[in-house]
């Protein structure tokens, strides 16, 4: 694979069309080798990787500010998060009780270590296709999905995740994600997710959106983002 990438970089004389074709070739080959969402993230954390730059620096501070203000303003007492990662973003949260779920045992071990002794926080391994909660054990005032949706490249896992996310929320759901469709590039597949909610979760309404103050910039990719906030409220029956 490194040889293929080197080849793509070595043909600037052939012009932008050739370079585009080369990049697409790399994307298709790497996507074919993609091990699956859960396996990818477990491998990434096991190798010493982290949840991504979206959970660090100014992006993490921005997300924490928006969520913490919302929790205070709406008197949210409990939070559940689908995709808690290594807990770095969580460390900035100001919540009552918290349940974190993730597909990676290594990430959950990091959370257990980071929040050792914090009796307000609980963590569980999440497998979307094996998750059944008819008893409503995993429920909270607010359900969070932060920079997760575009990492769910499999359609069945994506649909199950979305239903679990909304089923777990008593009052609010906050999604922080990009909102457009684009083909899979290894561990990323951009999702235009709002139509899915409108069609499949008619018991919810979009309360507000909050745009990121750091829109994506290729020259500053680690400190900028495609994602914005989408805040949903459960309709009153």
Phi, psi and omega in degrees: 000320179297325178294321179295316179296321178297321179297316181300319181288341187268006185240041180298334182293343181274354173093174186295328180295315179297319180296320178298315178300318180297317178297320179295324177297315177300316181299315182294320181292315181292324178296323179297328182271000183298129187279353186113153187301306184297316181295321180299311185290323176297316178297319181297312179292322181296332179276002180096008178285172180235186187287352179115162183290344176293342178256016179232161169060217187293330178293317178296319179296319178298312180299315180298320180299312182296314184290315181298320177296319179295316179302317179292313185295326184259008179052046178285126183258338183219145183226139171235137182234126176264099183108059184283343178062216185276001176086003181295315176296320180300328182298342178265355183281147177239081187244168171280261174264151187218137172239125178246132177238143178206158181278348187254117174300325179294318178298319180293325175296322177296319177295318179300320179290316183295322185250028180303128179089352178276103186285354180274351187242137176230149183226143183218148174284135184244126171234108190301325184275356177243003185272113178229121185228060179295333180281352179070036180287329181256085181219152179202167176300319186232131173251135183245142169222106188245112180054046181244318192305321183281001172261357179265089189278339180271132185297319182292322178292320178299312182296317179297316179301314182298317179294318178297319180302310183284327178295332185277350186261128176278329186229313188223152169231132174243122176247128173244108186196163166291160185222060176207158179267141173201151182299157179295136171232092184057255186266011181236133171219107184295137185238126169276088195271338185297322176297326178300316180294316180299325183273327189252341180233069183288352176276005179235154177228149177286118183274316180195164171234151176227116181281145178293141174280000182234066180300152190303134178223117184303327181285345181224049191296333182277352181236015180223168189208150170279347191276150171226168178271136173232116185252123181248147179235138179288132181290144177280130181274000000 
